[in-house]
């Protein structure tokens, strides 16, 4: 989760064009909702690594495309979702040894 905090804060500070697709508050609400779901999965010890990775991708997806033209928004959302999932996997692999020692949640430890 820490990976996203600074990145999302910077992304949301950029100039945003408000239109009929929503508001900045709506975007923040979606990000908070997805982060809450991700936190709950991790707290509950979700054994599937795919579910939290997808949710992590949805966090990034919700944050990045607000205010763009529709065709650019759709493309960026798809890219962001995949990148967010990939980052989750990378973080899980990177933290594997540390999480094993500390007993922290890591879906890879629960699978293998």
Protein Blocks (a to p, Z undefined) as FASTA:
>chain_A
ZZmmmmmmmmmmpccdddfkbcfklmmmmmmmmmmmmmmmmmnopabfklmmmmmmmmmm
mmmmgoiafklmmmmmmmmmmmmmmmmmmmmmmmmmmmmmnopacfklmmZZ
